């Protein structure tokens, strides 16, 4: 499994840089911070992470139908799925 998490980076813009009084008084907008290029948070990923993950899974399905009368049929089904947590083999 190859993981490309945030391969284009992560940016978060808030109204903190565009307020009128330099305090968080609610006068600024996140769009204005975006247009000025002033993100509050910025992250990037270095390298390409490679993970050797394994997982066990299984499922089962049981279905039956019962005819109660000539015009009435009841169909019942049950499905069960199990997926173990992902584990790294290294």
N, C-alpha and C positions, 0 to 999 in steps of 0.2 A: 504494500500500500504506500503510495506516495502522497504526502500531504503538502498542499500549497495553501497555507493559511496566510491570508492577507498579503498575497503576492503583489498587490498594487499599493500596499500601505494602508494605514488607517488614519483618518483625520476626523476630528470632532471640533465643530465650530459652535461657540456660545456667544451670548450677547455681552460678555464681560469686557471686550476690547472696544466696543462702540457705544458705551454709555456716555451720557452728557457730563456726569459729575465724577467720573472715575471710580464710582462705587457701583455695586450691583443694585441699581435702583429701578431696573426694568425698562429703561428708555432705549437701550440698544437692541440690535437684532442679530441673529446668527447669520442671516444672509449677508448683512453688511460686513461681518467679520470674514465670511467666505470671499466676498468680492475684494476685500483688502488683502487677502492671503494671510490672515492671522489666526491659525488654528489654536485652540486651547490645548489639544492633545494631538500628538502625531507619533506614529509608530511605523516601523518597517521590519521586515523579516530578513535576516542575514542567512544566506545559504538555502539549500533545499533539504528539509528533513526527510529522512527515510525511516519508515517504521515497518517492522516485521510483526504484524498483528495476526492473531488467530482467534477464532470464535467457533464454538459449537452451537448448533441450533437444530431444532427438530419440531415437527408439528404433526397433529393428527386431527382427523375429522370423522365424525360418526353421524349418520343420518338415517332416519327411519320414518315411515309414514303409516298411519293407522286410518282405516276406513271405518268411521263410527256408524254412519248410515249410508244409504245409497247416494245422497247428495253431499255428505260431509266427510272430508278427509283432513286429518291433522298431520302435518309434517313437522318433525322435530329434528334439530341438528345441533351438535356441540362441536366447537373447535378449540383446540389447545395449542399454544405456541410457546416454545422455550428458546430463549437466546441467552447464552452465557455472556458475561462481560468480556470485553476485548482484553487480551493479554499479549504482552510483547514477548517474543520467544528469546530475545536477548536479555 
